[in-house]
Amino acid sequence: MKLRGLYRKTDSGIFYYQPPMAKGVRPKPISLGTKIEEEAVEAYYALLADANAAFKKGTLRMEAARFTAEKREAKIQRSNSSAETERIIGAVIDLLGNREVSSYTHEDIRRVHKAWLARGLSSATISGYLARLRGFFTWAVEERLIRENPVKGIKQPRDLPTRSERYCTKEERDRLIATVPADRQDLALVMWLGFFAGLRRREIDQARRDWIDLEAGVIRVMITPTYTPKSVRGVRTIRISPRLHAFLAAYLEAPMRPRKRGHGKEVAPAPAPLPALKPHDYLVRPDRKPGRKVKTRGKKENRYRFDARRPFREHAAAQGLPWVAFHTMRHTWATLHALAGTPMTTLAKELGDEVETVFRHYIGYQRESSHASAVD
């Protein structure tokens, strides 16, 4: 019988239990003091029972780790969402200390709330933090670690929407795209993929030629050697609207030309055009190599090859729209679809989000017409 952590030393024949790693440190093996398998199994389960009992009486940090581990195993939270929850709970520990979960009171959370207000955090940010704390303590109540949720009754009014919650009108969106300089087709492509396909920033950066299927009229967001999509549930398919189809057809047929670099000095002559895009070439700036690998969200990933945020922000400000952020493109795409009556399930599939998330963010808008060409 195979039991996790239970093994037998070949030299002595004695059974040992190896506890799991905690915060990157592997604890010392525990001798079960027997060479008989039946006795070793019995001692193994007794150790697990004692460990679970001790764990349930653990501190806030320990219970937060157990909470996020359970959510990840149940596929309720992704790794980056779990990391954010642990970060927020870590901020609470910095203010109140790492105590048993049952010792935290309503007044304690009020102190944390006032500290966040004093730091000048936006109302939307504080609301998000409180929502994560509320979810954790709701779980703690269900686990009988605490009798009442201390976050209950504490609310942060949402006075102004965040940048990600604002969206451009069709006129503002079209003006931003139409005024892109002729030598910045890389920025134009970024805007088309953001405003007309709702792609995330890393998806735009890592998008490849074989993602685009003009015959089928879809974009397929797929795993590549340098990128794993945030919603790793296989291929995510996004419909291509008529205007986006026309732009991509022209873009893919035109020879790619690298950007000229001046850096404040005399601009060098334009380099020779690159050949047509191959299936595995990047769509945006194919002349740029993949970014170096860095550790993020517990694993190594290639970072951005080309960060378009600064030129995008400067262009939006020049057009009198300084409030437009990079993520506003994705929100605009989704909001215009919601306004036109696109079903929530369709939006969720194409956004790569949960239906509940889409429902919460876009259901308040009125429906107007068919969604066939909503973003055009």
C-alpha positions as CSV (number, residue, x, y, z in Angstrom):
1,M,0.0,0.0,0.0
2,K,1.4,3.4,-1.0
3,L,0.9,6.3,1.5
4,R,2.1,9.8,0.9
5,G,5.3,10.4,2.9
6,L,5.6,6.9,4.3
7,Y,8.7,5.0,3.4
8,R,11.1,2.3,4.6
9,K,14.8,2.7,5.1
10,T,16.6,0.0,3.2
11,D,19.5,-0.4,5.6
12,S,17.6,-0.7,8.9
13,G,14.1,-1.7,7.6
14,I,12.4,0.8,9.9
15,F,9.5,2.8,8.6
16,Y,9.6,6.6,8.5
17,Y,7.2,9.4,7.8
18,Q,8.4,12.4,5.8
19,P,6.1,15.5,6.5
20,P,5.4,17.8,3.5
21,M,7.5,20.8,2.8
22,A,6.5,24.0,4.5
23,K,7.5,27.4,3.0
24,G,10.3,25.8,1.0
25,V,11.8,23.9,4.0
26,R,11.6,20.1,4.2
27,P,11.1,18.9,7.8
28,K,13.1,16.1,9.3
29,P,11.7,12.5,8.8
30,I,9.9,11.1,11.8
31,S,10.7,7.5,12.8
32,L,7.7,5.3,13.4
33,G,9.9,2.9,15.4
34,T,8.7,-0.3,13.7
35,K,9.6,-2.7,10.9
36,I,6.1,-4.1,10.6
37,E,4.0,-2.6,7.9
38,E,0.7,-2.9,9.7
39,E,2.1,-1.1,12.8
40,A,3.7,1.6,10.6
41,V,0.4,2.3,8.8
42,E,-1.4,2.7,12.1
43,A,1.3,5.0,13.5
44,Y,1.2,6.9,10.2
45,Y,-2.6,7.7,10.5
46,A,-2.2,8.6,14.2
47,L,0.5,11.2,13.2
48,L,-1.7,12.6,10.5
49,A,-4.6,12.9,12.9
50,D,-2.5,14.8,15.5
51,A,-1.1,17.1,12.7
52,N,-4.6,17.9,11.5
53,A,-5.8,18.7,15.0
54,A,-2.8,21.0,15.6
55,F,-3.2,22.6,12.2
56,K,-6.9,23.5,12.9
57,K,-5.7,25.4,16.0
58,G,-3.1,27.2,13.9
59,T,-2.4,30.8,13.5
60,L,-3.9,33.1,10.8
61,R,-0.9,32.6,8.5
62,M,-1.2,28.8,8.8
63,E,-4.9,28.8,8.2
64,A,-4.6,31.2,5.3
65,A,-2.2,28.7,3.7
66,R,-4.6,25.9,4.2
67,F,-7.5,28.0,2.8
68,T,-5.7,28.8,-0.4
69,A,-4.4,25.3,-0.8
70,E,-8.0,23.9,-0.6
71,K,-9.3,26.5,-3.1
72,R,-6.5,25.6,-5.6
73,E,-7.1,21.9,-5.2
74,A,-10.9,22.5,-5.8
75,K,-9.9,24.7,-8.8
76,I,-11.9,27.6,-7.3
77,Q,-8.9,29.9,-7.2
78,R,-5.9,30.1,-9.6
79,S,-2.4,30.4,-8.2
80,N,-2.1,34.1,-8.8
81,S,-5.5,34.7,-7.0
82,S,-4.3,32.6,-4.0
83,A,-1.1,34.5,-3.8
84,E,-3.1,37.8,-3.7
85,T,-5.2,36.4,-0.9
86,E,-2.1,35.4,1.1
87,R,-0.6,38.9,0.5
88,I,-3.6,40.7,1.9
89,I,-3.8,38.4,4.9
90,G,-0.1,39.1,5.3
91,A,-0.9,42.8,5.5
92,V,-3.4,42.1,8.2
93,I,-0.8,40.1,10.1
94,D,1.7,43.0,9.8
95,L,-0.8,45.3,11.5
96,L,-2.3,43.0,14.1
97,G,0.2,40.2,14.6
98,N,0.0,36.5,13.7
99,R,-2.5,35.1,16.2
100,E,-5.0,32.3,16.4
101,V,-7.9,32.9,14.0
102,S,-10.5,32.8,16.8
103,S,-8.8,35.8,18.4
104,Y,-9.6,38.3,15.6
105,T,-12.5,40.6,16.3
106,H,-14.7,43.1,14.5
107,E,-12.7,45.9,16.0
108,D,-9.5,44.4,14.7
109,I,-10.7,44.5,11.1
110,R,-12.0,48.0,11.6
111,R,-8.4,49.0,12.6
112,V,-7.1,47.4,9.4
113,H,-9.8,49.3,7.4
114,K,-8.8,52.6,9.0
115,A,-5.1,51.9,8.3
116,W,-5.9,51.3,4.6
117,L,-7.9,54.5,4.4
118,A,-5.0,56.4,6.0
119,R,-2.6,55.0,3.4
120,G,-4.8,56.6,0.7
121,L,-5.8,53.4,-1.0
122,S,-8.7,53.8,-3.5
123,S,-12.2,52.7,-2.4
124,A,-12.2,50.0,-5.1
125,T,-8.9,48.6,-3.9
126,I,-10.1,48.5,-0.3
127,S,-13.4,46.9,-1.3
128,G,-11.4,44.2,-3.1
129,Y,-9.2,43.6,0.0
130,L,-12.3,43.4,2.3
131,A,-13.9,40.9,-0.1
132,R,-10.9,38.6,0.1
133,L,-10.8,38.8,3.9
134,R,-14.6,38.2,4.0
135,G,-14.2,35.1,1.9
136,F,-11.4,33.7,4.1
137,F,-13.3,34.3,7.4
138,T,-16.5,32.8,5.9
139,W,-14.5,29.7,5.3
140,A,-13.0,29.9,8.9
141,V,-16.6,30.0,10.3
142,E,-17.5,26.9,8.3
143,E,-14.4,25.2,9.6
144,R,-15.4,26.2,13.2
145,L,-12.2,28.1,13.7
146,I,-14.1,31.3,14.6
147,R,-17.7,31.8,15.7
148,E,-18.6,35.0,13.7
149,N,-17.1,36.6,10.6
150,P,-15.3,39.8,11.8
151,V,-15.5,41.4,8.4
152,K,-19.3,41.3,8.5
153,G,-20.8,44.8,8.4
154,I,-17.7,46.6,7.2
155,K,-18.3,48.1,3.8
156,Q,-16.3,50.4,1.7
157,P,-18.4,52.7,-0.6
158,R,-17.4,52.5,-4.3
159,D,-17.5,56.2,-5.2
160,L,-15.6,56.3,-8.5
161,P,-14.9,53.4,-10.8
162,T,-11.4,52.2,-11.2
163,R,-9.6,52.6,-14.5
164,S,-10.4,49.0,-15.4
165,E,-14.1,49.6,-14.8
166,R,-14.3,52.5,-17.2
167,Y,-14.8,51.9,-20.9
168,C,-14.5,53.9,-24.0
169,T,-17.4,54.8,-26.2
170,K,-17.3,53.6,-29.8
171,E,-16.4,57.1,-30.9
172,E,-13.5,57.4,-28.4
173,R,-12.2,53.9,-29.3
174,D,-12.3,54.7,-33.1
175,R,-10.6,58.0,-32.5
176,L,-7.7,56.4,-30.6
177,I,-7.2,53.8,-33.4
178,A,-7.6,56.3,-36.3
179,T,-5.0,58.7,-34.9
180,V,-2.2,56.2,-34.5
181,P,0.9,57.4,-36.5
182,A,1.6,55.6,-39.7
183,D,5.0,54.4,-38.4
184,R,3.4,52.8,-35.3
185,Q,1.6,49.8,-36.8
186,D,2.7,47.8,-33.8
187,L,0.7,50.2,-31.5
188,A,-2.3,50.0,-34.0
189,L,-2.2,46.2,-33.8
190,V,-2.1,46.3,-30.0
191,M,-5.3,48.5,-30.0
192,W,-7.1,46.3,-32.5
193,L,-6.4,43.2,-30.5
194,G,-7.4,44.9,-27.2
195,F,-10.5,46.9,-28.4
196,F,-11.8,44.3,-30.8
197,A,-10.8,41.0,-29.3
198,G,-10.5,41.8,-25.6
199,L,-7.1,40.2,-25.2
200,R,-5.1,40.7,-22.0
201,R,-1.8,42.4,-22.1
202,R,0.4,39.3,-22.0
203,E,-1.9,37.7,-24.6
204,I,-1.3,40.6,-26.9
205,D,2.5,40.4,-26.3
206,Q,2.6,36.6,-26.8
207,A,0.0,36.3,-29.7
208,R,1.3,34.3,-32.7
209,R,0.4,34.1,-36.3
210,D,-1.1,30.6,-35.9
211,W,-3.6,32.0,-33.3
212,I,-5.3,33.8,-36.2
213,D,-7.7,31.8,-38.4
214,L,-9.3,34.2,-40.8
215,E,-11.1,31.5,-42.8
216,A,-12.9,30.4,-39.6
217,G,-13.1,34.0,-38.4
218,V,-11.7,33.3,-34.9
219,I,-8.7,33.9,-32.7
220,R,-7.5,30.9,-30.8
221,V,-5.5,31.7,-27.6
222,M,-3.3,28.7,-27.1
223,I,-0.4,27.5,-24.9
224,T,3.0,28.2,-26.5
225,P,6.6,27.3,-25.5
226,T,6.9,30.8,-23.9
227,Y,3.4,31.4,-22.6
228,T,0.6,29.7,-20.7
229,P,-2.7,31.6,-20.7
230,K,-4.2,32.7,-17.5
231,S,-7.3,30.5,-18.2
232,V,-5.6,27.2,-18.9
233,R,-8.6,25.2,-19.9
234,G,-7.5,24.4,-23.4
235,V,-7.9,26.6,-26.4
236,R,-9.9,29.8,-25.9
237,T,-11.8,30.9,-29.0
238,I,-12.7,34.5,-29.7
239,R,-14.9,35.5,-32.7
240,I,-13.4,38.0,-35.1
241,S,-15.7,40.9,-36.0
242,P,-15.9,42.2,-39.6
243,R,-13.7,45.3,-38.9
244,L,-11.1,43.3,-37.1
245,H,-11.1,40.7,-39.9
246,A,-10.4,43.4,-42.5
247,F,-7.5,44.9,-40.5
248,L,-5.9,41.5,-39.7
249,A,-6.1,40.5,-43.4
250,A,-4.3,43.6,-44.5
251,Y,-1.8,43.4,-41.6
252,L,-0.9,39.8,-42.3
253,E,-0.4,40.4,-46.0
254,A,1.8,43.4,-45.6
255,P,5.6,42.9,-45.1
256,M,6.7,43.4,-41.5
257,R,9.0,46.4,-41.0
258,P,11.0,46.8,-37.7
259,R,10.6,50.1,-35.9
260,K,13.2,52.8,-36.4
261,R,15.0,53.9,-33.2
262,G,16.1,57.5,-32.8
263,H,16.4,58.0,-29.0
264,G,16.5,61.7,-29.5
265,K,19.2,61.6,-32.1
266,E,19.0,61.5,-35.9
267,V,16.8,58.6,-36.9
268,A,18.6,55.8,-38.6
269,P,17.4,54.7,-42.1
270,A,14.5,52.2,-42.0
271,P,15.7,48.6,-42.1
272,A,14.6,46.3,-44.9
273,P,11.2,44.8,-44.5
274,L,11.0,41.4,-42.8
275,P,9.4,38.5,-44.7
276,A,5.8,37.6,-44.2
277,L,4.8,36.2,-40.8
278,K,5.4,32.5,-40.3
279,P,2.9,30.4,-38.3
280,H,5.0,30.6,-35.1
281,D,6.1,34.3,-35.4
282,Y,4.8,36.8,-32.9
283,L,2.1,39.1,-34.2
284,V,3.3,42.3,-32.4
285,R,6.9,43.2,-33.1
286,P,8.1,39.8,-34.5
287,D,11.6,41.2,-34.5
288,R,11.7,41.1,-30.7
289,K,12.9,38.0,-29.0
290,P,11.1,36.4,-26.0
291,G,11.8,38.1,-22.7
292,R,14.1,36.4,-20.2
293,K,12.6,33.8,-17.8
294,V,11.8,35.0,-14.3
295,K,10.0,33.3,-11.4
296,T,6.4,34.5,-11.1
297,R,3.3,32.9,-9.6
298,G,5.5,30.0,-8.3
299,K,6.9,29.1,-11.7
300,K,9.3,30.5,-14.3
301,E,7.7,32.4,-17.2
302,N,9.0,34.5,-20.0
303,R,8.4,38.1,-19.3
304,Y,7.2,40.8,-21.7
305,R,9.0,41.1,-25.0
306,F,7.5,44.4,-25.8
307,D,5.7,46.6,-23.2
308,A,3.2,48.8,-25.1
309,R,1.8,50.5,-22.0
310,R,3.9,53.7,-22.2
311,P,3.3,54.4,-25.9
312,F,-0.4,53.5,-25.4
313,R,-0.7,55.9,-22.4
314,E,1.1,58.7,-24.2
315,H,-1.1,58.3,-27.3
316,A,-4.3,58.3,-25.2
317,A,-3.2,61.4,-23.3
318,A,-2.5,63.2,-26.6
319,Q,-6.0,62.4,-27.7
320,G,-7.5,64.0,-24.5
321,L,-8.2,60.6,-22.9
322,P,-5.6,60.4,-20.1
323,W,-7.9,58.1,-18.0
324,V,-7.8,55.3,-20.6
325,A,-5.5,52.5,-19.3
326,F,-4.2,49.5,-21.1
327,H,-6.9,47.2,-19.5
328,T,-9.6,49.7,-20.5
329,M,-9.4,48.1,-24.0
330,R,-10.5,44.7,-22.7
331,H,-13.2,46.3,-20.5
332,T,-14.5,48.3,-23.5
333,W,-14.7,45.2,-25.6
334,A,-16.7,43.3,-22.9
335,T,-18.9,46.2,-22.0
336,L,-19.9,47.0,-25.6
337,H,-20.8,43.3,-26.1
338,A,-22.9,43.4,-22.9
339,L,-24.7,46.5,-24.0
340,A,-25.5,44.8,-27.3
341,G,-27.0,41.8,-25.5
342,T,-24.2,39.2,-25.9
343,P,-25.1,36.2,-23.5
344,M,-23.0,36.1,-20.3
345,T,-21.9,32.6,-21.1
346,T,-20.5,33.6,-24.4
347,L,-18.7,36.6,-22.9
348,A,-17.3,34.4,-20.1
349,K,-15.9,31.9,-22.7
350,E,-14.3,34.5,-24.8
351,L,-12.9,36.5,-21.9
352,G,-11.6,33.4,-20.2
353,D,-13.4,34.5,-16.9
354,E,-16.0,32.9,-14.8
355,V,-19.7,33.6,-15.6
356,E,-20.2,35.0,-12.1
357,T,-17.3,37.5,-12.7
358,V,-18.8,38.6,-16.0
359,F,-22.3,38.8,-14.5
360,R,-21.1,41.0,-11.6
361,H,-19.2,43.4,-13.8
362,Y,-21.5,43.8,-16.8
363,I,-25.1,42.8,-15.9
364,G,-26.1,46.3,-14.9
365,Y,-26.0,47.7,-18.4
366,Q,-29.1,47.7,-20.6
367,R,-29.4,45.5,-23.6
368,E,-29.8,47.2,-27.0
369,S,-29.5,44.9,-30.1
370,S,-28.1,41.8,-31.6
371,H,-24.5,41.0,-30.6
372,A,-23.4,39.9,-34.1
373,S,-21.4,43.1,-34.7
374,A,-21.5,44.6,-31.2
375,V,-17.9,45.8,-31.2
376,D,-18.1,47.3,-34.7
